[in-house]
């Protein structure tokens, strides 16, 4: 069993092997803008660092690209809790004021604080899902009124001769236990921004457990550029590719899919932006992640935020119906076809909220309507008798006309010849 791993981490996080998250991202520069007195703006020439709080002042491109203003007219995620099974969440970040609910830890002996994050991955994921707006920052979550439940499945921990930010990775047991914890504690949406190629039974049991309790698991479809290059092809992507879960692929900022950063396959259900992602950081402020590639970790967070909007708008629907709204309304070229690169297409939250399911829409099958049974072909009777000629009466009239004309012509000809003979005589 091998988790998707990131090979290196930027100096801002310290050098480490990441035994776990799909696309544990390297912080990259954000857009330049005017500075705040207390929180300077992230400069394009600098990397984000844990000790220096900075804000990204420009508005997130996700608001326009995903049509969030229209979606927020109907839902902002109120009343929905999204569990983030990850490295913990920095509760001191300004974007999480009033956003966090009590969480838990499934890492090691369970004593690690879920509201602390020494690495930053969980904090970034949570910010994409539900960051609150703050003065001086353009960072905002997809569902800015949803609650976030931190579930810590791995952490950074100091060891002899190592950086205090070296990562002790998650295990299949800690992730599966995190999914169960989230379901037991009322999370409607469970974000798992990682993927694993083994322990299918363990993950399947956890996903089924969550599904039975009304929770939708949304997980990474895998990052090629952060994976072990020795992995076989094809590989598995658990828990995302399991029934009852959604597997999310990432696209670049312009909406294109990149083979350099993403895996393709039948396991992909849906896609979302995963490049140049503005979000919360463990500095207490902001950072922009993955400037040069697309990370399915952050794409997964986008879809989890969209799912929170849907679950808040339709609280009486099932997890399968929430997933159907997301996949059915996703932007794609062929309405009735999924692709191996982006699944049913790129998520569109406003369209998911407005979707009317009557069981006839092309694309993924509706969980609310039985698939229409194919109609048997009507039996056809083949007769050897000649069929009735619809032009028969007309043909008879024409035939009689030609016959009469011919007869008259013969009679006239005979009379003319007889007269000629008499005259000669």
C-alpha positions in Angstrom: 0.0 0.0 0.0 1.4 3.4 -1.0 -0.2 6.8 -0.6 0.3 9.3 -3.3 3.4 11.2 -2.2 4.9 14.6 -2.9 8.6 14.3 -3.5 9.7 17.7 -2.2 8.3 20.6 -0.3 9.3 24.2 -0.7 11.6 25.8 1.8 8.7 27.5 3.4 7.6 24.1 4.7 11.0 22.5 5.1 12.3 19.6 3.0 10.4 16.4 3.6 9.0 13.3 2.1 5.2 13.5 2.2 3.8 10.1 3.0 0.2 10.8 2.2 -1.7 13.5 0.6 -2.3 13.6 -3.1 -0.7 16.8 -4.2 0.5 18.2 -0.9 1.3 21.5 -2.4 4.3 23.8 -2.7 3.3 27.3 -1.8 3.8 29.7 -4.7 3.5 33.4 -5.1 0.2 35.2 -5.2 -0.8 38.2 -7.1 0.6 41.6 -6.1 -1.6 44.3 -4.6 -1.9 47.0 -2.0 -0.6 46.2 1.5 -2.4 46.1 4.8 -0.7 47.7 7.7 -0.8 44.5 9.8 -0.7 42.0 7.0 1.4 42.7 4.0 0.4 41.4 0.6 2.1 38.2 -0.7 4.6 39.4 -3.3 5.1 37.4 -6.5 8.8 37.3 -5.9 8.5 35.7 -2.4 7.4 32.4 -1.0 4.9 32.2 1.8 6.5 31.4 5.1 4.8 30.1 8.3 6.2 32.9 10.4 5.0 35.8 8.2 1.3 36.6 7.9 0.4 38.0 4.6 -2.8 38.6 2.6 -3.7 38.0 -1.0 -5.5 41.2 -1.8 -6.8 40.4 -5.3 -10.1 38.6 -5.6 -10.0 34.8 -6.1 -10.4 33.9 -9.7 -12.6 31.0 -8.5 -15.5 33.3 -7.8 -15.9 34.3 -11.4 -14.8 31.0 -12.9 -17.3 28.9 -10.9 -20.1 31.4 -10.9 -20.1 31.7 -7.1 -21.9 35.0 -6.9 -24.9 33.3 -8.6 -24.6 30.2 -6.4 -24.5 32.3 -3.2 -27.9 33.8 -4.0 -29.3 30.3 -3.2 -26.8 28.9 -0.7 -23.7 29.7 1.2 -23.5 26.4 3.0 -25.4 27.3 6.2 -26.1 24.4 8.5 -23.7 22.0 6.8 -20.5 20.6 8.3 -17.6 19.6 6.1 -15.0 17.3 7.7 -11.4 17.7 6.5 -9.5 14.4 7.1 -6.0 15.8 6.8 -3.1 17.3 8.7 -5.2 19.4 11.1 -6.4 23.0 10.7 -4.7 26.1 12.0 -7.5 27.5 14.2 -5.6 30.8 14.6 -6.0 31.7 10.9 -8.2 34.7 10.6 -10.3 33.1 7.9 -11.6 30.5 10.4 -13.2 32.8 13.0 -16.5 31.0 13.8 -15.9 28.4 11.1 -14.6 25.4 13.1 -16.5 22.9 15.1 -15.1 20.3 17.5 -13.0 17.7 15.7 -10.7 14.8 16.5 -7.5 13.0 15.8 -7.0 9.5 14.5 -3.2 9.9 14.2 -1.0 7.8 16.5 -2.5 7.7 20.0 -5.1 10.4 19.1 -3.5 13.0 21.3 -2.5 15.4 18.4 -4.6 18.5 18.4 -7.0 18.7 15.4 -7.1 22.5 15.5 -3.4 22.7 15.0 -1.5 22.2 11.7 2.3 22.1 11.6 2.3 21.3 7.9 -0.4 23.5 6.2 -2.1 21.1 3.9 -5.3 20.7 5.9 -5.4 24.5 6.5 -5.2 25.2 2.8 -7.9 22.6 2.0 -10.2 24.0 4.7 -9.7 27.5 3.4 -10.8 26.6 -0.1 -13.9 25.0 1.3 -15.1 27.6 3.8 -12.7 30.5 4.4 -14.6 33.5 5.8 -14.0 36.9 4.1 -11.7 39.2 6.1 -10.7 42.8 5.4 -7.7 43.1 3.1 -7.9 39.6 1.7 -9.4 38.3 -1.5 -9.5 34.7 -0.2 -13.0 33.3 0.3 -14.2 29.7 0.5 -16.6 28.1 -1.9 -19.1 27.7 0.9 -18.3 30.6 3.2 -21.0 29.9 5.7 -20.4 26.1 6.1 -18.7 24.7 9.3 -15.4 22.9 9.2 -14.6 19.8 11.3 -10.8 19.2 11.6 -10.0 15.5 11.6 -6.3 15.0 12.0 -5.0 11.8 10.3 -1.3 12.8 10.0 1.0 15.5 11.3 4.5 17.0 11.3 6.5 15.9 14.2 10.2 16.5 15.2 12.5 13.6 15.3 16.2 13.3 16.0 18.2 15.2 13.4 15.0 16.3 11.5 13.1 19.5 10.9 10.2 20.2 13.2 8.1 20.3 10.1 9.0 16.9 8.7 5.9 14.9 8.0 4.7 11.7 9.7 2.3 10.5 7.1 -1.2 9.0 7.3 -2.0 5.3 7.2 -5.0 3.7 5.7 -6.1 3.0 9.2 -5.9 6.6 10.3 -7.7 7.9 7.2 -10.5 5.2 7.4 -10.9 6.0 11.1 -11.1 9.7 10.3 -13.9 9.0 7.8 -15.8 7.1 10.4 -15.2 9.7 13.1 -16.6 12.4 10.8 -19.7 10.4 10.0 -20.3 9.7 13.6 -20.1 13.3 14.5 -22.5 14.7 11.9 -20.4 15.8 9.0 -22.6 15.7 5.8 -19.5 16.1 3.6 -16.2 14.4 4.2 -13.2 15.8 2.3 -10.2 13.4 1.8 -7.6 15.1 -0.2 -5.4 12.1 -0.8 -5.5 8.7 -2.5 -4.2 5.3 -1.8 -3.6 2.3 -4.1 -4.3 -0.4 -1.4 -6.4 -1.4 1.6 -9.5 -1.4 -0.5 -11.6 -3.3 2.1 -10.7 -0.9 4.9 -11.6 2.1 2.8 -14.8 0.5 1.4 -16.0 -0.3 4.9 -15.4 3.3 6.0 -17.1 4.8 2.9 -20.1 2.5 3.3 -20.3 3.4 7.0 -20.3 7.1 6.2 -22.8 6.7 3.3 -25.2 4.8 5.5 -25.1 7.8 8.0 -25.9 10.4 5.3 -22.4 11.5 4.5 -20.8 12.0 1.1 -17.1 11.2 0.8 -15.2 13.3 -1.7 -11.6 12.3 -2.4 -8.6 12.9 -4.7 -8.3 11.2 -8.1 -4.5 11.4 -7.7 -1.6 13.6 -8.8 0.8 12.2 -11.3 3.6 14.6 -10.5 3.5 13.9 -6.8 3.3 10.1 -7.1 5.9 7.5 -6.8 7.2 7.0 -10.4 7.5 3.2 -9.7 3.8 2.7 -9.2 2.2 0.4 -11.8 -0.2 1.7 -14.4 -3.0 1.5 -14.0 -3.2 2.2 -10.3 -6.1 2.4 -7.8 -7.3 5.5 -6.2 -9.0 4.8 -2.9 -11.2 6.0 -1.4 -12.3 8.1 -4.3 -13.0 5.4 -6.8 -15.3 3.4 -4.5 -19.0 3.4 -4.9 -20.5 6.0 -2.5 -17.6 8.4 -3.0 -16.6 11.0 -5.6 -13.1 11.0 -7.2 -12.0 14.5 -8.2 -9.4 15.4 -10.9 -7.8 18.7 -11.2 -7.7 21.1 -14.2 -5.4 24.0 -14.8 -6.5 27.6 -14.2 -7.7 27.9 -17.8 -9.8 24.7 -17.5 -7.5 22.4 -19.5 -6.4 19.0 -18.3 -2.7 18.3 -17.9 -1.2 14.8 -18.2 1.9 16.0 -16.4 0.0 16.6 -13.2 -3.2 14.5 -13.3 -4.1 10.8 -13.6 -6.8 9.8 -16.1 -9.0 6.8 -15.9 -12.5 5.5 -15.4 -12.2 6.3 -11.7 -12.6 10.0 -12.3 -16.0 11.3 -11.5 -15.7 15.1 -11.8 -13.1 17.8 -12.1 -12.4 21.3 -10.6 -9.6 23.9 -10.7 -6.4 23.0 -8.9 -3.8 25.5 -10.0 -2.9 28.9 -8.5 -5.3 28.3 -5.6 -5.6 31.2 -3.1 -6.3 30.0 0.4 -5.6 30.1 4.1 -2.1 29.4 5.4 -0.4 28.4 8.6 1.0 31.9 8.9 -2.4 33.0 10.0 -3.0 34.7 6.7 -3.0 33.7 3.0 -1.0 31.9 0.3 -1.4 30.9 -3.3 -0.8 27.2 -3.9 0.4 25.2 -6.9 1.2 28.0 -9.3 2.8 25.7 -11.8 0.6 22.6 -11.8 -2.8 21.4 -10.9 -3.4 19.6 -7.6 -6.3 17.3 -7.0 -6.0 18.0 -3.3 -7.3 21.5 -3.9 -9.7 20.5 -6.7 -11.2 18.0 -4.2 -11.7 20.9 -1.7 -13.5 22.9 -4.4 -16.0 20.1 -5.0 -16.5 19.6 -1.3 -17.3 23.3 -1.0 -19.8 22.9 -3.9 -21.3 19.9 -2.2 -21.8 21.9 1.0 -23.7 24.5 -1.0 -25.9 21.7 -2.4 -26.4 19.9 0.9 -27.5 23.2 2.5 -30.0 23.9 -0.2 -31.4 20.4 -0.3 -31.0 18.9 3.2 -33.6 16.2 2.6 -31.8 14.7 -0.3 -29.4 11.8 0.0 -25.6 11.8 -0.5 -26.2 10.1 -3.9 -28.5 12.9 -4.9 -26.0 15.6 -3.9 -23.4 13.8 -6.0 -25.8 13.5 -8.9 -26.4 17.2 -8.8 -22.7 17.9 -9.0 -21.9 15.5 -11.8 -25.1 16.0 -13.9 -24.6 19.8 -13.9 -20.9 19.8 -14.5 -19.6 21.5 -17.7 -18.6 19.0 -20.4 -18.6 18.7 -24.1 -20.9 15.7 -24.6 -23.9 15.8 -22.2 -24.3 12.0 -22.2 -20.7 11.0 -22.0 -18.0 11.0 -19.3 -14.3 11.1 -20.1 -11.3 9.5 -18.4 -9.7 13.0 -17.8 -12.4 15.1 -16.2 -15.2 12.5 -15.6 -18.6 14.2 -16.1 -16.9 17.6 -16.4 -15.9 20.6 -14.4 -18.0 21.5 -11.4 -20.5 24.3 -11.7 -22.1 25.1 -8.3 -24.9 27.4 -9.5 -26.0 24.9 -12.1 -26.0 22.1 -9.5 -28.3 24.2 -7.2 -30.7 25.0 -10.0 -30.8 21.4 -11.4 -34.3 19.9 -11.8 -34.1 16.1 -11.9 -37.0 14.5 -13.7 -35.2 11.3 -14.6 -34.7 12.2 -18.3 -31.5 14.2 -18.2 -28.6 12.8 -20.3 -25.5 11.8 -18.4 -25.0 10.0 -15.1 -28.0 8.0 -14.0 -30.4 9.6 -11.5 -30.5 8.0 -8.1 -34.1 9.3 -7.6 -35.5 7.6 -10.7 -35.3 4.0 -12.0 -33.4 3.7 -15.3 -36.0 3.4 -18.1 -36.3 -0.2 -19.3 -35.6 -0.6 -22.9 -38.8 -1.0 -24.9 -39.1 -4.3 -26.8 -39.3 -4.0 -30.5 -42.8 -4.3 -31.9 -43.2 -7.6 -33.7 -43.6 -7.3 -37.4 -45.7 -9.7 -39.6 -44.1 -10.5 -42.9 -46.7 -11.4 -45.6 -46.0 -13.1 -48.9 -49.2 -11.8 -50.3 -48.7 -8.8 -52.6 -49.7 -5.6 -50.8 -52.4 -3.3 -51.9 -51.3 -0.8 -54.4 -52.4 2.7 -53.2 -52.3 3.9 -56.8 -54.3 0.9 -58.1 -57.5 2.7 -58.9 -55.7 5.5 -60.8 -53.7 2.9 -62.6 -56.9 1.1 -63.7 -58.5 4.3 -64.9 -55.4 5.2 -66.9 -55.2 1.7 -68.3 -58.8 1.8 -69.4 -58.2 5.2 -71.0 -55.3 3.9 -72.9 -57.3 0.8 -74.0 -60.2 2.8 -75.1 -58.1 5.2 -77.1 -56.3 2.3 -78.8 -59.6 0.7 -79.7 -61.0 3.9 -81.2 -57.7 4.4 -83.1 -58.0 0.9 -84.7 -61.6 1.4 -85.6 -60.9 4.8 -87.2 -58.0 3.3 -89.1 -60.1 0.4 -90.5 -62.9 2.7 -91.5 -60.4 5.0 -93.3 -59.0 2.1 -95.2 -62.4 0.8 -96.2 -63.4 4.2 -97.5 -60.2 4.4 -99.6 -60.8 1.0 -101.2 -64.4 2.1 -102.1 -63.2 5.3 -103.8 -60.6 3.3 -105.9 -63.3 0.9 -107.0 
